[in-house]
Amino acid sequence: MEKFKKLKNEGNDFVKMGEYEEAANKYSECMKLNTEECTVYTNRALCYLKLYKYEEAKQDCDHVLQIEDSNIKAFYRRALAYKGLQVRKKNMAGI
């Protein structure tokens, strides 16, 4: 559990510095240690949104909502992911 907290804190520090790829990697390492901790999924979803990886963000939020069906951050970030996916589809249609 100590390693989990250390990795999560490192991920949080990377987010604060705007290093979203590194932060996502730290959160992914956390998930190998504990798949039930929802905050690392919502945190990684935030990173994915910042990296324009909308499908990945949506998947993380879907996972959280299967565990906690009223997680506000997961609903909000999933909505942002859907919005990003819609914008991408519209842009692709115009090409």
C-alpha positions as a printed NumPy array, in Angstrom:
array([[  0.   ,   0.   ,   0.   ],
       [  2.931,   2.321,   0.689],
       [  4.206,   1.94 ,  -2.897],
       [  0.704,   2.714,  -4.181],
       [  0.58 ,   5.998,  -2.231],
       [  4.066,   6.95 ,  -3.402],
       [  3.183,   6.339,  -7.063],
       [ -0.113,   8.209,  -6.727],
       [  1.622,  11.2  ,  -5.134],
       [  4.244,  11.184,  -7.892],
       [  1.423,  11.173, -10.445],
       [ -0.257,  14.077,  -8.664],
       [  3.036,  16.017,  -8.706],
       [  3.405,  15.426, -12.45 ],
       [ -0.149,  16.735, -12.997],
       [  0.689,  19.907, -11.067],
       [  3.707,  20.416, -13.355],
       [  1.623,  19.773, -16.486],
       [  3.492,  16.549, -17.274],
       [  0.377,  14.56 , -18.158],
       [  2.03 ,  11.661, -19.978],
       [  4.295,  10.954, -16.995],
       [  1.373,  11.335, -14.595],
       [ -0.734,   8.874, -16.606],
       [  2.123,   6.372, -16.453],
       [  2.317,   6.679, -12.648],
       [ -1.444,   6.178, -12.321],
       [ -1.215,   3.138, -14.588],
       [  1.423,   1.685, -12.258],
       [ -0.932,   2.32 ,  -9.331],
       [ -3.643,   0.332, -11.095],
       [ -1.388,  -2.71 , -11.231],
       [ -1.296,  -2.598,  -7.415],
       [ -4.974,  -1.77 ,  -6.814],
       [ -7.672,  -1.95 ,  -9.496],
       [-10.461,  -0.825,  -7.145],
       [ -9.093,   2.641,  -6.239],
       [-11.298,   4.974,  -8.28 ],
       [ -9.286,   8.155,  -7.793],
       [ -6.374,   6.897,  -9.904],
       [ -8.793,   6.177, -12.759],
       [-10.377,   9.635, -12.597],
       [ -6.918,  11.183, -12.295],
       [ -5.661,   9.256, -15.31 ],
       [ -8.822,  10.27 , -17.19 ],
       [ -7.894,  13.898, -16.518],
       [ -4.434,  13.254, -17.991],
       [ -5.944,  11.587, -21.038],
       [ -8.273,  14.551, -21.565],
       [ -5.304,  16.917, -21.459],
       [ -3.528,  14.669, -23.991],
       [ -6.623,  14.561, -26.274],
       [ -6.968,  10.806, -25.691],
       [-10.737,  10.969, -25.348],
       [-11.521,   7.291, -25.871],
       [ -9.057,   6.282, -23.128],
       [-10.492,   8.913, -20.788],
       [-14.012,   7.607, -21.435],
       [-12.924,   4.038, -20.691],
       [-11.385,   5.044, -17.35 ],
       [-14.553,   6.904, -16.388],
       [-16.735,   3.959, -17.449],
       [-14.641,   1.704, -15.192],
       [-15.119,   4.038, -12.21 ],
       [-18.86 ,   4.274, -12.788],
       [-19.144,   0.481, -12.708],
       [-17.649,   0.581,  -9.195],
       [-19.12 ,   3.882,  -7.948],
       [-22.243,   4.711,  -9.93 ],
       [-22.502,   8.236,  -8.501],
       [-18.876,   9.408,  -8.87 ],
       [-19.242,  13.054,  -9.931],
       [-15.693,  13.401, -11.297],
       [-16.168,  10.321, -13.461],
       [-19.461,  11.675, -14.865],
       [-17.94 ,  15.084, -15.546],
       [-14.761,  13.784, -17.146],
       [-16.695,  11.257, -19.22 ],
       [-18.866,  14.11 , -20.505],
       [-15.71 ,  16.009, -21.481],
       [-14.427,  12.884, -23.232],
       [-17.705,  12.528, -25.169],
       [-17.48 ,  16.202, -26.118],
       [-13.916,  15.714, -27.357],
       [-14.937,  12.662, -29.359],
       [-17.814,  14.598, -30.987],
       [-15.529,  17.484, -31.942],
       [-13.041,  15.025, -33.434],
       [-15.812,  13.351, -35.483],
       [-17.   ,  16.722, -36.807],
       [-13.458,  17.728, -37.755],
       [-12.884,  14.41 , -39.532],
       [-16.127,  14.829, -41.476],
       [-14.885,  18.156, -42.809],
       [-11.649,  16.707, -44.192]])
